């Protein structure tokens, strides 16, 4: 059986996570791995309903930070038990667009909730299910802001509630990701996401391949 792995992608808006997840999934699949690509919040029927409420539904606009934290982790608890754990038990590689580090950065640092409280809620939601590797795609705040505003202009219907936060919020989120990465350098690898897509993908593979051992070799 191929080795199961749980790999998460993190970072502020506009870092190119979706593109890099797609490229990594294709490369892993070409080597014979079964890959499961997920997103947070979401990834299950219940989670997708929560995602819509958190990001797009009009009734979510006045949501309190505490409610946001609990809804995020309600979606996560379902995803972990319904999808992630069974996939890992079956030997799959799970790639997830955001996971618990985003909650620390966005609801902890961004919203200003007590970090110990945030971490305790996350711990209850995920139990022992933790990423083997986290790839933090970093772009300067100015680049993230430009990409985010461009996306709002080009695709106004897809703009979500989080993207409408002000610059001060995203400055706090960025500090949060920096702090998280500093605490767990073995798990969290910071990737310069301002470079060419192919260069970023190669950098990501350099961190993923050692976890695969002989399974990382081309057929």
N, C-alpha and C positions, 0 to 999 in steps of 0.2 A: 504494500500500500504506500502511495505517495505520502510525504510528510504533510500533515495539516498545519496551516499557519493562519494567524489572524493579524492582518496588516491594516492599519488605519491611516487615513490621510487627513491632515489638519491644516489650518491656516486661515487668515482673514479672507475677505471677499476678493475675488478676482485673481486668485493664485493659480488657477488652471488645474484644480484637483480632478474634475471630471475627465478632462483630456488625458491626464496621466494615468488615471485608473483604467481607462479604456485601453491605453497602450500596454500597460502592465498585464492586464487580463489577457490580451491577445498573445503576448509573448509567453505567458505561463501556459495558456491553452495549447500553444504550438509545441510545447514540450511534454504534453500529455497530462497536465494537471487539470483537475476539475476546479473551476473557479466560480465563486459566488460573489458578485458585485452588489453591494447594498448602499443605502444612503440613510442618513439620520437628519432630522426625525423621519421615520418612515420604514420601509422595508417589509411591512406586513399590512394586511388590509386595515387593521386597527391603527397602526402607526401612520399610514397614509392619511387617514381621517384626522388624526391629531396634527399631522404636518400642515394640512390645509388650514386648520383652526389657528395654529401658531403663526403661520406665515402669510396667509392670504384672506381668510374669512373676515368680513367687516367687524364681527363681534369680538375679534381678537385685538382690536386696536387699543382698547383700554385695559389690556391684561396687566395684572400686577406681576412683578418679578417672581414672587413666590409661586404664583399659579404657573408661570412659565417654566420654572424649575421643575415642578411636579409633573407637568404635562410632558416635558422633554424626557423625563426619566420613566414615565409611564410607557411611552412609546419604546424606550430603550429596553425596559424590562421585558416587554412582549417580544421584541426583536431577538434579544439574547436567548430566550427560552424556546421561541417558536422556530427560529432560523439558525442563529449563529452556532449554538451548541450542537444541534443535530448535524450541521454541515461539517463542523470540526471533527465530530465523532466519526463521520463517514470519510475522513481523510481529505476533505476539500481545503482549498485556500480561500479564505474570506477576505475580500477587500471592501473596506467601509469608508464612505465619504462622510467624515466626521464621526466622533464617538465621544467618550467622556471628557477628553481634554477641551473640547469646544464648550462644554457646559461650564467647566471651571473658568475658561477665558471669557465667555459671553455672559453667563449669569452670575459668576463670582466677581471677576474683575470688572466686566462691562456694566452690569446692573448694580454692583456694589453689595451683593449678598454675602453673608458671613462665609468665608471659605471652608471652615470646618463643617458647617451645616451643609454646604453644597457637596462636599466630599462624602459626608455620611449618607446623603440621599443617593448619590451615585453608587456607593458601596452596596446599599440595599438593593438597587436596581440590577447591578451586574454580578454580584456575588464574586465568584472566583474567575469569572471570564474577563480576562485582560488582554490587550494586544501584545503580540510578540514583537512587533515593530511598528513605530509610528513615524510617518514621513511628514514633516512640517514644511509645507511649501511656503517659503517666505518671499514676500515682495514688500518694498517700502510702502508706507502708508499713502504717500502721494500717488504711487502707481495703482494701488488698490482703489483709491478714491476715483481716479480717472477711469479705470475699467468699470467700476461700479456705476458711475454716472453715465457712461457710454451705454451700458447695458440697460439702464433705466430709460434712456432716450430711444434706443433701438427696439426694446421689447417692454414697453410700459405695462402691458398686461401681466408680465411675469415678475414684476417688481414685488419683493416681499417686505413684510413689516420690519425685518431686521436691517435691510439695506437702507431704510429711511432714517436710521439713527444718525446723529450728528457726528462731527469729526472727533469731539472729545470722547464719545463712546468708543469709537474704533481705536483711539489712542490707548484707552484703558485695556481694550481687548488685546491689542498688540503687546502691551506690557505683560498681560497675562500669559500669552503664548511664550514670550521670552523667559518668564519666570519658570514656567512648567518645563521648558526645554533645559534650563540650567540645572534643575533638580534631578532630572532623569536622562542624562546624556547617553546612556547605554541603550535605552529603548527609543528615545526620540532623536531622530537625525534631521537636522535642518538642511533643507534644500534651497539653493538660490533659484527662485522661480522667475527671475527676470531674463534668463538666458533663452536660447533657442529651444523649441520643444524637444528636438532630438537629443540635445545635450542634457536637458533635465531628465529625460527618460533614461539615458545612460547612467547618470548619477544615481537615480533611483535603483536601477538594476545592480549597481555596485554594492548597494546595501542589502538588497533582497537575495542575490545569488548565494552569498555565504550561508544563508539559512537553509538553502535547498540542498547543499552538498553536491553529490554527483548528479542530482536531478536537475541542476542548473545547466548542464552541458547540452549542447545542441545535439539533436538526434542525427 
